[in-house]
Amino acid sequence: MPELIPARIVSTGLFTPENTITNEELVASFNAWVEKHNANHPDDQKDPSSAEFIEKASGIKSRYVLDKEGILDIDRMRPKLPVRDNEQLSIMAEIGVLAARQAMKNADLHGKDIDAVICAASNMQRAYPAMAVEVQQALEIDGYGFDMNVACASAAFGIQNAVGLLQTGARRVLMVNPEICSSHLNFRDRDAHFIFGDVATAVIIERAEGVPTPDSWDIVDTRLKTLFSNNIRNNFGFLNHTSDELDISDPDTDKLFKQEGRKVFKDVVPMVGALIAEHLADNGVATDDLKRMWLHQANLNMNLFIARKVLGRDATGEEAPVVLDEYANTSSAGSIIAFHKHRDGFEVGDVGVISGFGAGYSAGSVIVRKAA
């Protein structure tokens, strides 16, 4: 078996929308809709919510969104994002480009320095042309691009795929994670309406050749795992066009994000905890030598339990940083936001792990070591 070419993360980027929605604002809208719904549907009564319930259940306090007005409008309760002309940059590509430009600037790189683009996200704006190719063109990258979707684990899977592309001749790969999660969320579902936010992240991975550039991270190893489950799902797709029964406004629809939260928690925590622990052990990394875990930002309690399973004790806020209180769940981008914002304090040789996990079930672990 040929020896693998070493790979390195050299830069990250983050695009954050201007609009925020607090739990209090979201609850005020939801409860107004509940009152109206209950008055018109005496046989289908819905329970109101509260900001305290949301924070206790998830750890989320607010979220960033591309459109605030449409979400809080109780007669709409979904983002209002106008359709763009085909000659314009798509919304998903646009936010991916914004995150990518920041990553490229941080590493002093240009389009000519990159050979491939991966768009890894939980939802794609369209089936084709690929958003990755659109991003590639906008950044004047002479190479190739493709989209991939492994739900909330997409960034970890994307890094693994980027490493693979380096083995086949690419010098550098740009991976973008544009997540417009507010558009797949049912804001009439009390158990889910608070979960997601919008954001875009970018990661540049290159061959680890020569002297490391400032703030670069060697990719020690990657590991991926999937198990089929219907406990997190979004059944919306092109075949819905053939149905005469589709009602996307139904509060109980499964054509938007839907999950069995308790089942997910019970299944995913041990799966991810074991994946990371075994991955570290197989690479000779003792838990005492693990400086930080940049975990998927879905649920605070889930992260606390996973970190405890890996470390054998409760993690400190520095060991397992949290961004979901501000950003909410941003699907594939969550672990990258954590890495982007909380990778200070590392010395050369210090080790951390980036991990994403979610629907599928899917999970990925990326062990990184500070290079410079």
C-alpha positions in Angstrom: 0.0 0.0 0.0 1.5 3.4 -1.0 2.4 5.8 1.8 -0.2 8.5 2.3 0.8 12.1 1.5 0.7 14.1 4.8 -2.1 16.7 4.9 -2.5 19.9 6.8 -5.3 22.4 7.6 -3.9 25.9 6.9 -6.8 28.1 7.3 -10.5 28.5 8.2 -13.2 31.1 7.4 -16.6 32.0 8.9 -19.5 33.9 7.5 -22.1 35.0 10.1 -25.4 36.6 9.0 -26.4 40.0 10.4 -29.8 38.9 11.8 -30.2 37.2 15.1 -33.3 35.8 16.8 -33.3 35.3 20.6 -35.2 32.6 22.3 -37.6 35.2 23.6 -38.4 36.5 20.1 -38.8 33.0 18.7 -41.1 32.0 21.6 -43.3 35.1 21.3 -43.9 34.3 17.6 -44.5 30.6 18.2 -46.9 31.2 21.1 -48.9 33.7 19.0 -49.2 31.1 16.3 -50.2 28.4 18.9 -53.0 30.8 20.3 -54.3 31.3 16.7 -54.1 27.6 15.8 -55.8 26.5 19.0 -58.7 29.0 18.5 -59.3 27.5 15.0 -58.6 23.8 15.8 -60.4 22.8 19.0 -59.6 19.1 18.4 -55.9 19.7 17.7 -54.5 21.8 20.6 -50.8 22.7 20.6 -48.7 23.5 23.7 -47.0 26.8 24.0 -43.2 27.1 24.6 -40.9 29.2 26.7 -37.3 30.5 26.5 -36.5 28.6 29.6 -37.6 25.3 28.1 -35.5 25.9 25.0 -32.3 26.7 26.9 -32.8 23.8 29.3 -33.5 21.3 26.5 -30.6 22.4 24.2 -28.3 25.1 25.7 -29.3 27.4 22.8 -30.0 31.1 23.6 -30.1 32.6 20.1 -29.3 31.9 16.5 -28.2 33.8 13.3 -30.5 33.7 10.3 -30.5 35.1 6.8 -34.0 36.3 7.1 -35.7 37.2 10.4 -38.9 38.8 9.4 -40.4 35.8 7.5 -39.5 33.4 10.4 -41.3 35.5 13.0 -44.3 36.3 10.9 -47.0 33.9 12.3 -48.8 33.8 9.0 -45.6 32.6 7.2 -43.1 31.1 9.8 -40.3 30.4 7.3 -37.5 32.5 5.8 -38.3 34.8 2.9 -35.4 34.4 0.5 -36.3 35.8 -3.0 -35.5 33.6 -6.0 -32.5 34.8 -7.8 -31.9 35.0 -11.6 -29.9 32.1 -12.9 -27.1 34.5 -13.9 -26.7 35.6 -10.2 -24.7 33.8 -7.6 -27.0 31.5 -5.7 -27.6 32.2 -2.0 -25.9 29.1 -0.9 -22.8 29.7 -3.1 -22.7 33.3 -2.0 -22.3 32.6 1.7 -19.9 29.8 0.9 -17.8 32.2 -1.1 -17.8 34.8 1.8 -16.5 32.2 4.2 -14.0 31.0 1.6 -12.6 34.4 0.9 -11.9 34.9 4.6 -10.1 31.6 4.8 -8.1 32.4 1.6 -7.2 35.9 3.0 -6.1 34.4 6.3 -3.7 32.1 4.5 -2.6 34.6 1.8 -4.0 32.3 -0.9 -5.7 33.0 -4.2 -7.9 31.0 -6.6 -4.8 30.0 -8.6 -3.4 28.3 -5.5 -6.4 25.9 -5.1 -7.2 22.9 -7.2 -10.5 21.6 -5.9 -13.7 22.6 -4.1 -15.9 20.5 -1.9 -19.3 21.8 -0.9 -20.2 19.7 2.2 -23.6 20.5 3.8 -26.8 19.0 5.1 -29.0 20.5 2.4 -28.3 21.5 -1.2 -30.1 24.5 -2.8 -30.5 22.5 -5.9 -29.7 19.2 -7.4 -27.4 20.6 -10.2 -25.3 22.3 -11.2 -23.2 21.7 -8.1 -22.8 24.5 -5.7 -19.1 23.6 -5.4 -18.6 24.3 -9.1 -20.4 27.6 -8.7 -18.1 28.5 -5.8 -15.1 27.4 -7.8 -16.1 29.8 -10.6 -16.7 32.7 -8.3 -13.2 32.3 -6.8 -11.5 31.7 -10.2 -10.2 28.3 -9.2 -8.9 26.3 -12.2 -9.8 22.7 -11.2 -12.9 20.9 -10.2 -15.6 20.8 -7.5 -18.4 18.6 -6.2 -21.2 18.6 -3.6 -21.6 16.0 -0.8 -24.1 15.5 2.0 -23.6 13.5 5.1 -25.9 15.7 7.2 -24.3 17.2 10.3 -21.1 15.1 9.8 -20.5 16.6 6.4 -17.5 18.7 7.4 -15.6 15.7 8.9 -16.4 13.7 5.8 -15.4 16.6 3.7 -12.0 16.8 5.3 -11.5 13.1 4.8 -12.4 13.5 1.1 -10.1 16.5 0.8 -7.2 14.4 2.2 -8.1 11.8 -0.5 -7.9 14.4 -3.3 -4.4 15.4 -2.1 -3.3 11.8 -2.7 -4.4 12.1 -6.3 -2.5 15.2 -7.2 -4.3 18.2 -5.7 -2.1 20.8 -4.0 -4.9 22.4 -1.9 -8.6 21.7 -1.4 -11.2 24.2 -0.3 -14.1 22.8 1.6 -17.1 25.0 2.3 -20.0 24.3 4.6 -22.8 26.7 3.7 -25.7 25.9 6.0 -29.1 27.6 5.5 -30.7 25.4 8.2 -33.6 27.8 8.8 -35.0 26.8 5.5 -35.4 23.1 6.4 -36.9 23.8 9.8 -40.5 23.6 10.8 -41.1 26.6 12.9 -44.5 25.2 13.9 -42.9 22.2 15.6 -42.5 23.0 19.4 -39.8 20.3 19.8 -37.7 21.5 16.9 -38.4 25.2 16.0 -35.5 26.5 18.1 -32.8 24.1 17.0 -31.1 25.6 13.9 -29.3 28.7 12.6 -27.7 29.8 9.4 -23.9 30.2 8.8 -21.1 29.2 6.4 -17.6 27.9 7.2 -14.6 27.1 5.1 -11.5 25.0 5.5 -8.4 24.9 3.3 -6.4 21.6 3.4 -3.1 21.3 1.7 -0.2 18.9 1.3 2.0 19.0 4.4 5.2 19.8 2.5 8.0 22.2 3.6 7.9 24.5 6.5 4.4 24.9 8.1 2.7 28.2 7.6 1.6 30.1 10.8 -1.5 28.6 12.5 -1.4 25.3 10.5 -2.5 21.9 11.8 -1.3 18.5 10.7 -4.1 16.0 10.1 -2.9 13.0 12.1 -5.8 10.7 11.0 -9.5 10.7 10.1 -12.2 8.1 10.9 -15.8 7.9 9.6 -18.8 5.8 10.6 -22.4 5.5 9.5 -25.4 3.5 10.8 -28.8 3.8 9.2 -31.5 5.4 11.3 -34.8 7.2 10.6 -34.6 9.0 14.0 -33.3 12.2 12.3 -34.8 12.8 8.9 -35.9 15.3 6.2 -38.0 13.5 3.6 -38.2 16.5 1.2 -36.9 15.6 -2.2 -37.5 15.7 -5.9 -40.0 12.7 -5.8 -42.3 14.9 -3.7 -43.1 16.6 -7.0 -45.0 13.4 -7.9 -47.2 13.4 -4.8 -50.7 14.9 -4.6 -50.6 14.9 -0.8 -47.8 17.2 0.0 -48.6 19.9 2.6 -45.4 21.6 3.7 -47.3 23.8 6.2 -48.5 20.8 8.2 -47.0 21.2 11.8 -46.4 17.4 11.8 -44.9 17.1 8.3 -41.8 14.9 7.8 -40.9 16.9 4.7 -38.9 19.3 6.9 -36.5 18.5 9.7 -37.9 15.9 12.1 -36.2 13.9 14.9 -36.9 11.6 17.8 -34.7 13.5 20.2 -34.5 11.1 23.0 -33.8 8.2 20.7 -31.1 10.2 19.0 -29.5 11.1 22.3 -29.5 7.5 23.5 -28.0 6.2 20.2 -25.6 8.9 19.2 -23.8 9.6 22.5 -22.3 6.2 23.0 -21.6 5.8 19.2 -19.6 9.0 19.0 -18.0 8.7 22.3 -16.7 5.2 21.4 -15.6 6.4 17.9 -13.5 9.3 19.2 -12.0 7.2 22.1 -11.0 4.3 19.9 -9.7 6.7 17.2 -7.4 8.4 19.7 -6.2 5.1 21.2 -5.4 3.6 17.8 -3.3 6.7 17.1 -1.5 6.5 20.4 -3.1 9.6 21.8 -3.8 9.4 25.6 -6.8 11.3 26.9 -4.4 13.3 29.1 -2.7 14.5 26.0 -5.9 15.6 24.3 -6.0 19.4 24.6 -9.4 20.1 23.0 -12.5 18.6 21.4 -14.3 20.7 18.8 -17.6 18.9 18.8 -20.6 19.2 16.6 -22.8 21.9 18.2 -26.3 20.2 18.3 -27.1 20.0 22.0 -25.2 21.0 25.1 -26.1 17.9 27.1 -25.1 15.7 24.2 -21.7 17.3 24.0 -21.1 17.1 27.8 -21.9 13.4 27.8 -19.7 12.6 24.8 -16.8 14.6 26.3 -17.2 12.7 29.5 -17.2 9.4 27.7 -13.9 10.3 25.9 -12.1 11.8 28.9 -13.6 9.7 31.7 -14.5 12.9 33.5 -16.3 16.2 32.9 -14.7 18.4 30.4 -13.9 22.0 31.1 -15.2 24.8 28.9 -11.8 25.1 27.4 -11.5 21.4 26.6 -14.9 21.3 24.8 -15.8 24.8 23.8 -19.4 25.7 23.1 -20.7 28.0 20.4 -24.3 26.7 20.1 -25.5 29.1 22.8 -24.9 31.9 20.3 -25.2 30.1 16.9 -27.6 27.3 17.7 -27.2 24.1 15.7 -25.6 24.9 12.4 -25.3 21.3 11.2 -22.0 20.6 9.5 -20.6 24.0 10.3 -20.8 23.7 14.1 -17.6 21.9 14.8 -15.7 24.1 12.3 -17.1 27.3 14.0 -15.8 25.9 17.3 -12.4 25.2 15.8 -12.3 28.6 14.0 -13.1 30.5 17.2 -11.4 28.4 19.9 -8.0 27.1 18.8 -5.9 29.5 20.7 -3.5 28.4 23.5 -2.0 25.5 21.5 1.8 24.8 21.4 3.4 23.0 18.5 2.7 19.3 19.0 -0.5 19.8 21.0 -3.4 17.5 19.8 -7.1 18.1 19.4 -10.0 16.4 17.6 -12.7 17.8 15.4 -15.9 15.7 15.3 -19.2 16.0 13.6 -22.2 13.7 14.0 -25.9 13.6 13.1 -28.4 12.1 10.7 -27.6 8.8 9.1 -26.5 8.1 11.7 -23.2 9.6 10.6 -20.1 10.5 12.6 -16.6 11.6 11.8 -13.4 12.2 13.8 -10.4 14.2 12.7 -7.3 14.2 14.9 -5.2 17.3 14.4 -1.8 18.4 15.8 -0.6 22.0 16.0 2.2 22.3 13.3 3.1 26.0 13.7 
